[in-house]
Amino acid sequence: MSTTDTDATVEALMERAGRTYADDAGITLKNTPSPLFELLVLSLLLSTRISADIAVAAARELFAAGHRTPEKMAQASWQNLVDALGRGHYKRYDESTATRLKEAGRKVVDDYHGDLRELAAKADSDPDATAELLQEFTGIGPVGADIFLREVQSVWDWVAPHFDKRALAAAKDLGLPDDPGRLADLADGRPEVLAAALVRASLDKDLLDELKAG
């Protein structure tokens, strides 16, 4: 693919799908405790076999109900969490996820004094070590850790460039470089947005086909 074609594909992709899942969930991502915890919640919700739209809607309901910090999540009643998840139509996994959310809140409070920046410090700002620590949260596996890292690279620049397997596969399918560094060069300083756009394309066959057709 020529440079012109590559630029055109990236431009079309960013125009159609260029927003992060944190944006969709109403998270104003900053390197501060509350937004980082909100991203952890979103990553946990996105980790189950449920549509991204439903996971995002559930996150918005949880945040609207005031469960934006690990302390408030840990102290929330299980039923309040189930109800919020239900309002977001997160039905199939609502009860088990409510339990996992409370556990996640308690773990962040107990292990990291309510601040996930301490998790980053414990990992010595190493993405692989960070992924391992994230997977200590019940309900977050390799996919959930990738989601967190993909989105948090906008504020933890030491994570960048982070393009997970799904994003790299979509890039290859579109004729784009399947190397994180080369993709980052095409991202106009926003690797988290390009990575999310590639994931969105991988999940939307019609969009992927349109982009491939030019």
C-alpha positions as CSV (number, residue, x, y, z in Angstrom):
1,M,0.0,0.0,0.0
2,S,1.4,3.4,-1.0
3,T,1.8,6.2,1.6
4,T,-1.1,8.0,0.1
5,D,-3.4,5.0,0.4
6,T,-2.2,4.3,3.9
7,D,-2.9,7.9,5.0
8,A,-6.4,7.7,3.3
9,T,-7.2,4.5,5.1
10,V,-6.2,5.8,8.5
11,E,-8.1,9.0,7.9
12,A,-11.3,7.1,7.0
13,L,-10.8,4.8,9.9
14,M,-10.4,7.6,12.4
15,E,-13.3,9.5,10.9
16,R,-15.7,6.5,11.2
17,A,-14.4,4.9,14.4
18,G,-11.9,7.2,16.0
19,R,-13.0,7.4,19.6
20,T,-12.0,5.4,22.7
21,Y,-14.3,3.3,24.7
22,A,-13.5,5.5,27.7
23,D,-14.9,8.4,25.7
24,D,-18.1,6.4,25.1
25,A,-18.4,5.6,28.8
26,G,-18.1,9.3,29.7
27,I,-14.7,8.9,31.3
28,T,-12.5,12.0,31.2
29,L,-9.3,10.1,31.4
30,K,-6.6,11.7,33.6
31,N,-3.7,10.4,35.6
32,T,-5.8,10.7,38.8
33,P,-7.4,8.1,41.0
34,S,-11.0,8.3,40.0
35,P,-10.7,8.2,36.2
36,L,-8.1,5.4,36.4
37,F,-10.5,3.4,38.6
38,E,-13.4,4.1,36.2
39,L,-11.2,2.7,33.4
40,L,-10.6,-0.4,35.4
41,V,-14.4,-0.8,35.9
42,L,-14.9,-0.4,32.1
43,S,-12.2,-2.9,31.3
44,L,-13.8,-5.4,33.7
45,L,-17.2,-4.9,32.1
46,L,-15.7,-5.2,28.6
47,S,-14.0,-8.5,29.5
48,T,-17.2,-10.6,29.5
49,R,-18.8,-12.1,26.5
50,I,-21.2,-9.2,26.0
51,S,-21.4,-6.5,23.4
52,A,-19.2,-3.4,23.9
53,D,-22.2,-1.2,23.6
54,I,-23.9,-2.9,26.6
55,A,-20.7,-2.8,28.6
56,V,-20.3,0.9,28.0
57,A,-24.0,1.5,28.9
58,A,-23.5,-0.4,32.1
59,A,-20.4,1.6,33.0
60,R,-22.3,4.9,32.4
61,E,-25.1,3.6,34.7
62,L,-22.7,2.7,37.4
63,F,-21.0,6.1,37.2
64,A,-24.3,7.9,37.2
65,A,-25.2,6.1,40.4
66,G,-22.1,7.5,42.0
67,H,-19.8,4.4,41.9
68,R,-16.8,6.3,40.5
69,T,-14.2,5.6,43.1
70,P,-12.9,2.4,44.6
71,E,-14.1,3.4,48.0
72,K,-17.7,4.0,46.8
73,M,-17.6,0.8,44.8
74,A,-16.4,-1.3,47.8
75,Q,-19.1,0.3,50.0
76,A,-21.9,0.0,47.6
77,S,-24.6,-2.5,48.2
78,W,-24.5,-5.6,46.0
79,Q,-28.1,-5.0,45.0
80,N,-27.5,-1.4,44.0
81,L,-24.7,-2.6,41.7
82,V,-26.9,-5.3,40.2
83,D,-29.7,-2.7,39.6
84,A,-27.3,-0.3,37.9
85,L,-26.0,-3.1,35.6
86,G,-29.5,-4.0,34.8
87,R,-30.4,-0.5,33.7
88,G,-27.5,-0.8,31.3
89,H,-29.0,-4.1,30.1
90,Y,-26.0,-6.0,31.4
91,K,-28.3,-8.8,32.4
92,R,-26.6,-12.1,31.8
93,Y,-23.6,-11.4,34.1
94,D,-25.1,-8.8,36.4
95,E,-24.9,-10.8,39.7
96,S,-21.4,-12.2,39.3
97,T,-20.1,-8.9,37.9
98,A,-21.6,-6.9,40.9
99,T,-19.5,-9.2,43.1
100,R,-16.4,-8.7,41.1
101,L,-16.8,-4.9,41.0
102,K,-17.1,-4.8,44.8
103,E,-14.0,-7.0,45.1
104,A,-12.1,-4.7,42.6
105,G,-13.0,-1.7,44.7
106,R,-11.8,-3.3,47.9
107,K,-8.6,-4.6,46.2
108,V,-7.7,-1.1,44.9
109,V,-8.3,0.4,48.4
110,D,-6.4,-2.4,50.2
111,D,-3.5,-3.0,47.9
112,Y,-3.0,0.5,46.3
113,H,-4.5,2.9,48.8
114,G,-7.3,3.7,46.4
115,D,-4.9,4.9,43.7
116,L,-4.0,2.8,40.6
117,R,-0.9,4.9,40.1
118,E,0.5,2.8,42.9
119,L,-0.1,-0.3,40.7
120,A,2.0,1.4,38.0
121,A,4.7,2.2,40.5
122,K,4.7,-1.4,41.7
123,A,5.1,-2.5,38.1
124,D,8.0,-0.1,37.8
125,S,6.2,1.5,34.8
126,D,6.6,-1.7,32.8
127,P,3.6,-2.6,30.6
128,D,4.1,-6.4,30.9
129,A,4.3,-6.2,34.6
130,T,1.3,-3.9,34.7
131,A,-0.7,-6.4,32.7
132,E,0.2,-9.1,35.2
133,L,-0.9,-7.0,38.1
134,L,-4.2,-6.1,36.4
135,Q,-4.9,-9.8,35.9
136,E,-4.9,-10.2,39.7
137,F,-8.3,-8.6,39.7
138,T,-11.0,-11.2,39.4
139,G,-12.7,-10.9,36.1
140,I,-9.8,-9.3,34.3
141,G,-7.7,-11.6,32.1
142,P,-5.3,-10.9,29.2
143,V,-8.1,-9.3,27.2
144,G,-9.2,-7.0,30.0
145,A,-5.6,-6.0,30.7
146,D,-5.1,-5.2,27.1
147,I,-8.2,-3.0,27.1
148,F,-6.9,-1.1,30.1
149,L,-3.5,-0.6,28.6
150,R,-4.8,0.3,25.2
151,E,-6.9,3.1,26.7
152,V,-4.6,4.3,29.5
153,Q,-1.7,5.0,27.1
154,S,-3.1,8.5,26.6
155,V,-2.1,9.3,30.2
156,W,0.6,6.7,30.9
157,D,2.9,7.5,28.0
158,W,5.3,4.7,29.1
159,V,2.6,2.2,27.9
160,A,2.6,3.6,24.4
161,P,2.5,2.4,21.7
162,H,0.0,-0.3,22.8
163,F,-1.8,-2.1,20.0
164,D,-3.2,-5.5,21.1
165,K,-3.6,-8.6,18.9
166,R,-7.1,-7.7,17.8
167,A,-6.0,-4.2,16.7
168,L,-2.9,-5.5,15.0
169,A,-4.9,-8.1,13.1
170,A,-7.3,-5.4,11.9
171,A,-4.4,-3.3,10.8
172,K,-3.0,-6.1,8.7
173,D,-6.5,-6.8,7.2
174,L,-6.7,-3.2,6.2
175,G,-3.2,-3.2,4.6
176,L,-1.7,-1.1,7.4
177,P,1.5,-1.8,9.2
178,D,1.0,-4.5,11.9
179,D,3.8,-3.2,14.0
180,P,3.0,-1.0,17.0
181,G,5.7,1.5,16.4
182,R,4.8,2.1,12.8
183,L,1.1,2.3,13.6
184,A,1.9,4.9,16.3
185,D,3.6,7.0,13.6
186,L,0.3,7.1,11.8
187,A,-1.7,8.0,14.8
188,D,-1.1,11.8,14.9
189,G,-0.1,11.6,18.5
190,R,-3.2,9.6,19.6
191,P,-2.2,5.9,19.5
192,E,-5.1,5.1,22.0
193,V,-7.6,6.4,19.5
194,L,-6.2,4.6,16.5
195,A,-5.9,1.4,18.6
196,A,-9.6,1.7,19.6
197,A,-10.6,2.4,16.0
198,L,-8.9,-0.7,14.8
199,V,-10.7,-2.8,17.5
200,R,-14.0,-1.3,16.5
201,A,-13.4,-2.1,12.8
202,S,-12.4,-5.7,13.8
203,L,-15.8,-6.0,15.5
204,D,-17.8,-4.5,12.6
205,K,-17.6,-6.5,9.4
206,D,-19.5,-3.9,7.4
207,L,-17.1,-1.1,8.5
208,L,-14.1,-3.3,7.8
209,D,-15.4,-4.1,4.3
210,E,-16.1,-0.5,3.5
211,L,-12.6,0.6,4.6
212,K,-11.0,-2.2,2.6
213,A,-13.0,-1.2,-0.5
214,G,-11.7,2.4,-0.1
